[in-house]
Amino acid sequence: MEVGIDKLGFYTPQYYMDMADLAEARHEAPGKFLKGLGQSKMAVAPITQDPVTLACNAANNILTDEDRAAIDYVIVGSESGVDQSKAMAVYVHDLLTINPFARAIEIKEACYGATAGLQAAVDHVTRHPERKALVIAADIARYGLASSGEATQGAGSVAMLITANPRIATVNDDSVYFSGDIMDFWRPNYSDTAKVVGKYSTEKYLEFLDQVWSKYKERTELTLDDFEAICFHLPYTKMGLKGLRQLLPEVSETKANELLEHFENSREYNRQVGNIYTGSLYLSLLSLLEQDETLTSGERIGMFSYGSGAVGEFFSLTLQANYKEALLPEIHQKLLTNRQSLSLSAYEEMFQETLPTDGSSQYLSEEPNVVYQVGGIEEHKRLYQKNN
């Protein structure tokens, strides 16, 4: 029996900062961000959007009433949790009106959390083929205004419906994972912005890729020639290119060029959104599937997941027949196209706007063209609403 991804949904806020404008404001050459990082736009979340609402908005377009009745496992992978105790998945489960006889949990391990969620969901559906699981990666990447990591911020969410006999891709039982206690990136409980040692984190990313890829080849006896494309965790898109280039000496020049062409398609959406932590790998997958016209059913796609701290995993997907019929490229392209560009002052004001933390109340206006949003806060309780 095959189990895997049956539907894919994506959401990002309505606002973005142009990276050339940000570079100019920070007295940097535009090429440093556009080519050096491989980023063109950076999604910016208003106060009315948090990881819970991003998750709901990503899932909203892919779920039918039948799906909601069959889902009995909701998993949100995130490192931007809104509560130290209550899982975001509980809010998401309620807002999406999913079958009440369901598990709802949140998984945290930096940018790796959604991959752990995906694998748990696959195991669950393998045991219960008549059921479905919803896995959502939802994050807002924050490093601080004018910080060294500012240009690698972003916001967004990717939702995956996991079923038996999936329409998009089978998740193959070939995972290799590797863990190590390192401090390349972290966010203490008392901080709303992350800490990162950039060069060290890049080194560890590539080191973990080498570890899991070497063991993967040993266990499966597969080589890079067996893959049509490789998707990477993309905190910024140049990072994935570095990872791919590390593997390319194993194949011919012709094969290397094919993999590079696929990679360009796999980073198109990420270029326009920025870093969405747990969702970055899966946004790259979505970009590949919706932008690439040469992929065919039965082809194997490699997936490298990395979460600082750190856990790395390499696994593969197999594309299903007619997989493009299950995708929503028009909706996702419209979402990206219709966003509003922010001036530097508007971006900085939006970035610094936060809900009160002293127990006082604040109520937010309805945001146009948004289904799920934060409605406010009272007595330390976040209020969520679904708009008409």
Disulfide bonds with the S-S distance in Angstrom:
none
